[in-house]
Amino acid sequence: MLSRRNVRVKVMQVLYTQSRDETLDRESTIREYWKKIEESFNLLLFSLYVLIEVTRTAMEDQDKRKSKHLPTELDKKFTPKLWTNSMIQALATNKLLNRKFEKLEFAGIVDKDHFRNIYYEFLKEEPYQQFILNETSHDENLEMLLELFRFCRKSELFNEIIEDHFANWEDDKSIIIGTIKKVLKEVPNDRPDYINEHYPARDTTEEYGEFLLKRTLDEDNLLLGHIEPVLQNWDAERVAVLDMIMLKMALCEFMYCPTIPTKVTLNEYVELAKTYSTSKSKEFINGILDRLLQELISKGKVVKEGRGLIDE
């Protein structure tokens, strides 16, 4: 579920927290990292929960339409297929998924009226009204559910709800969107625990992420020893904390992650600097990493293999 970019962000964040909090030792920092991984999976679960609860309101909508004395054409043709379609029903009736919702106490996080408000705002959208009036295929039902999730992401109410409870929304948004689409495409199926297949993969979170975190923590003095001579007129203590953390992480990838191409590492940390650090950090990180890479290559400290060779 999580990409290496998502994991880099989480490693960077916990290293920054550790640098600001003297009470966080090595093991506590590692635990904080795994909490962030768990939060990403919980964010996926919450997004599915919201989708289920918003679509459930279609049943209430149907009841209201049936009770009208002068129904419109839309009222007469209305069916709650946004809720009754096979995909949503597979999610809503999955016992494992519901146990996870209960354990995480999602029902206590959001007032049911919020789901109703989102649904009735969506009801005003032309695509949904046309969806109601016409016969639709499985693929069209899928597209409408994706359209609903797109609508949710534009909703001020939805964003208030999710940002109140998930600080990682902006960091993980794109990967959550992609995973929601994958989940909807694979249901219904005969695998009751299919949702666990979307838990962040071990090769990304442990073999890469935890390894990168531990190496950056354990090799701190060595990494700083490589960085300081390349800073030229910059004092290491004057370098922004996040920038120094990114430089150290990138160095670890150069030296200790043989299957990651150096060009990928350099580009990724330049992009992270652009998103998470100061306005001048992109150019600074790019320049320092380029010099560091040349130094390391000249000393034979960069050894790549397999896919890590593609940019050499």
C-alpha positions as CSV (number, residue, x, y, z in Angstrom):
1,M,0.0,0.0,0.0
2,L,2.7,2.5,0.9
3,S,5.4,3.6,-1.6
4,R,9.0,4.3,-0.7
5,R,8.2,8.0,-0.9
6,N,5.5,7.6,1.8
7,V,8.0,5.7,3.9
8,R,10.7,8.3,3.4
9,V,8.3,11.0,4.7
10,K,7.5,8.9,7.8
11,V,11.2,8.2,8.6
12,M,12.0,11.9,8.1
13,Q,9.1,12.9,10.4
14,V,10.1,10.6,13.3
15,L,13.8,11.6,12.9
16,Y,12.7,15.3,13.2
17,T,10.6,14.5,16.3
18,Q,13.5,12.6,17.8
19,S,15.8,15.6,17.2
20,R,13.3,17.9,19.0
21,D,12.5,15.5,21.9
22,E,15.4,14.4,24.1
23,T,13.2,11.8,25.8
24,L,12.9,9.7,22.6
25,D,15.6,7.1,22.6
26,R,16.4,4.7,19.7
27,E,13.7,2.2,20.5
28,S,11.0,4.8,21.2
29,T,11.8,6.4,17.8
30,I,11.4,3.1,16.1
31,R,8.1,2.5,17.8
32,E,6.9,6.0,16.7
33,Y,7.8,5.0,13.1
34,W,5.6,1.9,13.3
35,K,2.8,3.9,14.8
36,K,2.9,6.1,11.6
37,I,2.7,3.0,9.5
38,E,-0.3,1.8,11.4
39,E,-1.9,5.2,11.1
40,S,-1.7,4.9,7.3
41,F,-3.6,1.7,7.3
42,N,-6.2,3.1,9.7
43,L,-6.6,6.1,7.3
44,L,-7.5,3.6,4.6
45,L,-10.0,1.9,6.9
46,F,-11.5,5.2,7.9
47,S,-11.9,6.3,4.2
48,L,-13.7,3.0,3.5
49,Y,-15.9,3.6,6.6
50,V,-16.9,7.1,5.3
51,L,-17.7,5.7,1.9
52,I,-19.9,3.0,3.4
53,E,-21.7,5.4,5.7
54,V,-22.3,8.1,3.1
55,T,-23.8,5.6,0.6
56,R,-26.0,4.1,3.4
57,T,-27.9,7.4,3.4
58,A,-29.3,6.4,0.0
59,M,-31.7,4.1,1.9
60,E,-33.0,7.0,3.9
61,D,-33.3,9.0,0.7
62,Q,-35.4,6.3,-0.8
63,D,-37.8,6.2,2.2
64,K,-38.3,10.0,1.9
65,R,-39.1,9.8,-1.8
66,K,-41.6,7.0,-1.2
67,S,-43.5,9.1,1.3
68,K,-44.0,12.0,-1.0
69,H,-47.6,12.8,-2.2
70,L,-46.4,14.3,-5.5
71,P,-43.3,12.4,-6.5
72,T,-41.1,13.7,-9.3
73,E,-39.7,11.5,-12.1
74,L,-36.5,11.3,-10.1
75,D,-38.4,10.1,-7.1
76,K,-40.3,7.5,-9.1
77,K,-37.1,6.0,-10.7
78,F,-34.9,6.3,-7.6
79,T,-33.2,3.2,-6.4
80,P,-30.6,3.2,-3.5
81,K,-28.1,1.4,-5.8
82,L,-25.3,3.7,-4.5
83,W,-25.8,1.6,-1.3
84,T,-27.2,-1.7,-2.6
85,N,-24.5,-2.4,-5.3
86,S,-22.4,-5.5,-4.8
87,M,-19.2,-3.5,-4.0
88,I,-20.5,-1.5,-1.1
89,Q,-22.5,-4.5,0.2
90,A,-19.3,-6.6,0.2
91,L,-17.6,-3.9,2.3
92,A,-20.5,-3.3,4.6
93,T,-21.1,-7.0,5.4
94,N,-17.5,-8.0,5.8
95,K,-17.1,-9.2,9.4
96,L,-13.4,-8.5,9.7
97,L,-13.7,-5.0,8.3
98,N,-16.5,-4.2,10.7
99,R,-14.5,-5.5,13.7
100,K,-11.7,-3.2,12.7
101,F,-14.1,-0.3,12.5
102,E,-15.4,-1.1,16.0
103,K,-11.9,-1.5,17.5
104,L,-10.9,1.9,16.1
105,E,-14.2,3.4,17.4
106,F,-15.0,5.1,14.1
107,A,-18.7,5.3,15.0
108,G,-17.7,7.7,17.8
109,I,-15.5,9.9,15.7
110,V,-18.1,11.3,13.3
111,D,-21.7,12.4,13.9
112,K,-24.1,10.5,11.5
113,D,-25.5,13.9,10.3
114,H,-22.1,14.6,8.7
115,F,-22.6,11.6,6.4
116,R,-26.1,12.7,5.6
117,N,-24.8,16.2,4.8
118,I,-22.2,14.9,2.4
119,Y,-24.7,12.6,0.7
120,Y,-27.3,15.3,0.2
121,E,-24.7,17.6,-1.2
122,F,-23.7,14.9,-3.6
123,L,-27.3,14.4,-4.6
124,K,-27.2,17.8,-6.2
125,E,-24.5,16.7,-8.6
126,E,-25.7,16.1,-12.2
127,P,-23.7,12.8,-12.6
128,Y,-25.4,11.3,-9.6
129,Q,-28.8,12.3,-10.8
130,Q,-28.2,10.8,-14.2
131,F,-26.9,7.7,-12.5
132,I,-30.2,7.4,-10.6
133,L,-32.3,7.7,-13.7
134,N,-30.5,5.2,-15.9
135,E,-29.8,1.5,-15.7
136,T,-26.1,1.0,-14.8
137,S,-23.5,-1.7,-15.2
138,H,-21.0,-2.9,-12.5
139,D,-18.4,-0.7,-14.1
140,E,-20.7,2.3,-14.0
141,N,-21.5,1.7,-10.4
142,L,-17.8,1.5,-9.7
143,E,-17.2,4.8,-11.4
144,M,-20.0,6.5,-9.4
145,L,-18.4,5.3,-6.1
146,L,-15.1,6.7,-7.3
147,E,-16.9,9.9,-8.2
148,L,-18.4,10.0,-4.7
149,F,-15.0,9.7,-3.2
150,R,-13.7,12.5,-5.4
151,F,-16.6,14.6,-4.2
152,C,-15.8,13.8,-0.6
153,R,-12.2,15.0,-1.1
154,K,-13.5,18.3,-2.3
155,S,-15.9,18.6,0.6
156,E,-15.0,21.0,3.3
157,L,-16.8,18.9,5.8
158,F,-15.0,15.7,4.8
159,N,-11.6,17.5,5.0
160,E,-12.4,18.9,8.4
161,I,-13.4,15.4,9.7
162,I,-10.4,13.6,8.3
163,E,-7.8,16.3,9.2
164,D,-9.1,16.4,12.8
165,H,-8.3,12.7,13.2
166,F,-5.6,11.9,10.7
167,A,-2.6,14.2,10.6
168,N,-1.1,12.0,7.8
169,W,-4.0,12.7,5.3
170,E,-2.0,15.1,3.2
171,D,1.1,12.8,3.2
172,D,-0.9,9.7,2.3
173,K,-3.8,11.1,0.3
174,S,-2.6,9.9,-3.1
175,I,-1.8,6.4,-2.0
176,I,-5.2,6.1,-0.2
177,I,-7.0,7.2,-3.3
178,G,-5.3,4.5,-5.4
179,T,-5.9,1.9,-2.8
180,I,-9.6,2.7,-2.4
181,K,-9.9,2.1,-6.2
182,K,-8.1,-1.2,-5.9
183,V,-10.3,-2.4,-3.0
184,L,-13.5,-1.5,-4.9
185,K,-12.3,-3.3,-8.0
186,E,-11.5,-6.5,-6.1
187,V,-14.8,-6.8,-4.3
188,P,-17.0,-8.8,-4.0
189,N,-14.6,-11.8,-3.6
190,D,-14.4,-15.0,-1.5
191,R,-11.5,-13.8,0.7
192,P,-12.9,-12.6,4.0
193,D,-9.6,-11.1,5.1
194,Y,-8.8,-9.4,1.8
195,I,-8.4,-6.0,3.5
196,N,-5.3,-7.3,5.3
197,E,-3.7,-7.7,1.9
198,H,-3.6,-3.9,1.7
199,Y,-1.6,-3.5,4.9
200,P,1.7,-1.8,4.1
201,A,4.1,-4.3,2.6
202,R,7.0,-5.6,4.7
203,D,9.6,-5.1,2.0
204,T,8.7,-1.4,2.0
205,T,8.1,-0.7,5.7
206,E,10.6,-3.0,7.3
207,E,13.3,-4.1,4.9
208,Y,13.5,-0.5,3.5
209,G,11.9,1.9,6.0
210,E,12.9,0.5,9.3
211,F,16.4,-0.3,8.0
212,L,16.8,3.3,6.7
213,L,15.6,4.7,10.1
214,K,18.0,2.5,12.1
215,R,20.9,3.2,9.9
216,T,20.4,6.9,9.9
217,L,20.2,6.8,13.7
218,D,23.1,4.5,14.2
219,E,25.5,6.1,11.7
220,D,24.7,9.7,12.7
221,N,28.3,10.8,13.5
222,L,29.7,9.0,10.4
223,L,27.1,10.6,8.2
224,L,27.8,14.1,9.6
225,G,31.5,13.4,9.0
226,H,30.8,13.0,5.3
227,I,28.5,16.0,5.1
228,E,30.5,18.7,7.0
229,P,33.5,18.9,4.5
230,V,31.1,19.4,1.6
231,L,29.1,22.3,3.2
232,Q,31.9,24.8,2.2
233,N,30.9,28.1,3.7
234,W,28.0,26.6,5.6
235,D,28.3,25.8,9.3
236,A,26.6,22.4,10.0
237,E,24.7,23.9,12.9
238,R,23.2,26.6,10.6
239,V,21.7,24.0,8.3
240,A,17.9,23.6,8.7
241,V,17.2,20.5,10.9
242,L,15.0,18.9,8.2
243,D,17.6,19.5,5.6
244,M,20.3,17.8,7.6
245,I,18.0,14.9,8.3
246,M,17.3,14.5,4.6
247,L,21.0,14.7,3.7
248,K,21.7,11.9,6.2
249,M,18.9,9.8,4.9
250,A,20.0,10.2,1.3
251,L,23.6,9.3,2.3
252,C,22.3,6.1,3.8
253,E,20.5,5.2,0.6
254,F,23.6,6.0,-1.4
255,M,25.8,3.8,0.7
256,Y,23.6,1.1,2.2
257,C,20.7,0.6,-0.2
258,P,22.3,-1.2,-3.1
259,T,19.1,-1.7,-5.2
260,I,18.0,1.9,-5.2
261,P,19.6,3.9,-8.1
262,T,21.5,7.0,-7.0
263,K,19.5,9.2,-9.4
264,V,16.3,8.0,-7.7
265,T,17.6,8.9,-4.3
266,L,18.8,12.3,-5.3
267,N,15.6,13.2,-7.1
268,E,13.4,11.9,-4.3
269,Y,15.1,14.0,-1.6
270,V,15.1,17.1,-3.7
271,E,11.3,16.7,-4.1
272,L,10.9,16.1,-0.3
273,A,12.9,19.3,0.3
274,K,10.6,21.2,-2.0
275,T,7.5,20.0,-0.2
276,Y,8.5,19.9,3.4
277,S,11.4,22.3,4.0
278,T,12.2,26.0,3.2
279,S,12.0,27.8,-0.1
280,K,15.8,27.5,-0.6
281,S,16.1,23.9,0.5
282,K,15.5,22.3,-2.9
283,E,18.6,23.9,-4.5
284,F,20.6,23.4,-1.3
285,I,19.8,19.7,-1.0
286,N,20.4,19.2,-4.8
287,G,23.8,20.8,-4.7
288,I,25.1,19.2,-1.5
289,L,23.8,15.7,-2.5
290,D,25.4,16.0,-5.9
291,R,28.8,16.8,-4.3
292,L,28.4,14.2,-1.7
293,L,27.6,11.5,-4.3
294,Q,30.7,12.4,-6.4
295,E,32.8,12.2,-3.2
296,L,31.4,8.8,-2.2
297,I,31.8,7.4,-5.7
298,S,35.4,8.5,-5.8
299,K,36.1,6.8,-2.5
300,G,34.3,3.6,-3.7
301,K,31.6,3.9,-1.1
302,V,28.7,3.6,-3.5
303,V,28.1,0.1,-4.7
304,K,24.9,-0.7,-6.5
305,E,23.5,-3.9,-7.8
306,G,20.4,-5.2,-9.7
307,R,17.9,-2.4,-10.2
308,G,20.2,0.0,-8.4
309,L,22.5,0.0,-11.5
310,I,19.9,1.5,-13.9
311,D,21.2,5.1,-13.7
312,E,24.9,4.2,-14.0
